[in-house]
Amino acid sequence: MVQSSVLGFPRMGANRELKKANEAYWADKLSRDDLLKEAKRLRLEHWKIQKDAGIDVIPSNDFAFYDHILDHIQLFNAIPERYSQASLDPLDEYFAMGRGHQKGGVDVPSLEMVKWFDSNYHYVKPTFQDNQTFKLASDPKPVVQFLEAKEAGVHTRPVLVGPVSFLALGKADRDQSVDPISLLDKLIPVYVELLEKLKAAGADTVQIDEPVLVLDLPQKVKDAFKPAYEKLVGDKLPKLLLATYFGDIVHNFDVLPAVQSLYGIHIDLVRNPEQLNSVIEKLGSNQVLSAGVVDGRNIWKTNFKRAIETVETAIQKLGKERVIVATSSSLLHTPHSLESEKKLPEEVKDWFSFAVQKVSEVVVIAKAVTDGPAAVRDALEANAKSMQARASSERTNNKAVKDRQSKVTASDMERKSPFPERYAQQKKHLSLPLFPTTTIGSFPQTKDIRIQRNKFTKGEITPEEYEKFIEKEIEDVIKIQEELDLDVFVHGEPERNDMVQYFGERLDGYVFTTHGWVQSYGSRCVRPPIIVGDVSRPAPMTVKESKYAVSISKKPMKGMLTGPITCLRWSFPRDDVHQSVQAQQLALALRDEVLDLEAAGVYVIQVDEPALREGLPLRSGTEREKYLSWAVDAFKLSVAGVQDSTQIHSHFCYSEFQDFFHAIAALDADVLSIENSKSDAKLLKVFEDKAYPRHIGPGVYDIHSPRVPSEQEIKDRIAEMLAYLKPEQLWVNPDCGLKTRQWKETKAALINMVNAAKFYRQKYAS
């Protein structure tokens, strides 16, 4: 019998219940006990969904209030002293590490948060000390949740992040020099203790995730697998299934002998199906292969014919007892259920599969290869019909878009003049001071804004009434920026629901869900639009609001757009057309918008590309350079049509540019703003080393936390930046947009930011 397996299930709930409960707890509107009760209800509900669908191997410990890596930080007591010494309740300590804490006399920022491999999910980065020790939590969460499922009649396979990945994905704390992987000998005994407790609780198998195996690893990290896993195998411990995902592991085959004593290995056969035969050849004589054939990262239905053929290939070489049908990764990256979608066109809805549906797909594939196709004939026939309908649909093809793409030339991607000439004109045109201040785009989205948008969506207010409301919000935001004395204004984006969804709703080639929420970080959920066909812009998307803002502003107004790569990466893209084609289509649509903004009097235009690095292939080499080539071309195509006097900005949600700095430079943006407040300012050295000539705004404070930085804190941060950047290069801005913050903390933080910038302006002017 071929078993069916899921590597992880979305945490938030069908209606984002966890998000709402977390936020109510943070606002002191929900008790700790009620939060824990709601979390347990969700876990039981999710286990039941999988059990009722017929899944053989159901995961536990895939649930997290904020982030699964943060769970492991607390599980192993890898908690920096600034949190552990605050004497907070364990749950509050946990949230303090994730989002900061500033009340009750405790003032601590959050730990650094970075992208989980090449996904749009963010994890909290483990942060280690030179004298780091580890200790297992008194009531280990993996054991507690395994027993919770057991009591409910569900036998689960607990999920752990493996010790090598946990360390390799971490970093030394500021002012510390420890190499995280050197801590392995201290960490392994804690893993052994945890596994012993899981075995005693009744867990026979544990899924241990080592996703770093898809990366190019330093030799010292590769060498860590053997001593680690030699100690994690034994009669007193559960069997271990080592799971990898988001890439292939062929380049790390030299590690596999160190894990051949493990029960099995999981590989991602959606992302890299070509690795199958090579991995099978490297398996131990009795090792099981978990075949990830149902996509955990996208929303398209699984092609049953193709998936069954892949699994059958494995069965022919290993036998049915040594093959498990599984999702390619955790389903964390997919929406909860398609059943909630009542407004999708029926034609395209038939092409999709969300988490609940993917669970059923895994079961169908396992049954087909166990009992034969006849056992699931109806499901296979319906699936084949869906595949054919999508392939032949008129929704996917637009001749006008393809014709326009065919006429794009290299000159369309180049600005009219080099940066020095452009900057001379911009300086004259914009009259900006030294250390200019601005924000990244959005201001707080208040409850009133969400209520009015919802009323407009439901038709409860007229377009004229909604437009008047939005104009009043813009007026208020501009007045606040005048009071703060910022140098470059934004209109605040009150009309926008999401930085990708808003544009997708105004582009042909997209469709949208009503409940397709996916966790991005903490309680932050996004509802990615879905690209189903060729993309084009039927009409201006942002010009009306920006033009109005210009008309009432005394300072330069910055137009805000989301770049082509981010629109692509933060959507669910097509899987039948190469992403470079989709990116170019998006770039052409945005090019039209950029030129319309300029014509409307907007002479500072920011085209955000926070997902540029996220799309970077995980391994260096030809594929990475190919990606960077077409991604950079798409950005340049979107902005290159403007005059020299118009200043082009771009924003990035990361500061580690070392591995692809040449591509960042090739974007040729006049100003880059980067998320940098929780990173070591030394990362800016690459700009100094490469003699980067253009302007940079490294974020001076973290917007993911409600904590308000002091003026001195921001001054200190600017001083660190000036060790690597010239004063005339430096812009002063927050890390990211302020959409998720409250007005009180926003104003307080920006006052301190502006005052800090003025301090340096005066210092360097004298």
Buried (B, 14 or more C-beta within 10 A) or exposed (E): EBBBBBBBBBBBBBEBBBBBBBBBBBEEEBEEEEBBEBBBBBBBEBBBBBBEBBBBBBBBBBBBBBBBBBBBBBBBBBBBEBBEEBEBEEBBBBBBBBBBBBEEEBBBBBBBBBBBBBBBBBBBBBBBBEEBEBEBBEEBBBBEBBBBBBEBEBBBBBBBBBBBBBBBBBBBBEEBEBEBBEBBEEBBEBBBBBBBBBBEBEBEBBBBBBBBBBBEBEEEBBBBBEBBBEBBBEEEBBBBBBBBBBBBBBBBBEBBEBBBBBBBBBBBBBBBBEBBEEBBEBBBEEBBBBBBBBBBBBBBBBBBBEBBEBBEBBBEBBEBEBBBBBBBBBBBBBBBBBEBBEEBEEBBBBBBBBBBBBBBBBBBBBBBBBEEBEEBEEBBEBBEEBBEEBEEBEBBEBEEBEEBBEEBEEEBBEBEEEBEEBBEBBEEBBEBEBBBBBBBBBBBBEEEBEEBBEBBEEEEBEEEEBBEBBBEBBBBBBEBBEEBBBBBBBBBBBBBBBBBBBBBBBBBBBBBBEBBBBBBBBBEBBBBBBBBBBBBBEEBBBBBBBBBBBEBBEBBBBBBBBBBBBBBBBBBBBBEBEBBBBBBBBBBBBBBBBBBBBEBBBBBBBBBBBBBBBBBBBBEEEEBEEBBEBBBBBBBBBBBBBBBBBBBBBBBBBBBBEEBBEBBBBBBBBBBBBBBBBBBBEBBBBBEEBEBEBBBBBBBBBBBBBBBBBBEBBBBBBEBBBEBBEBEBBBBBBBBBBBBBEEEBBBEBBBBBBBBBBBBBEEEEE
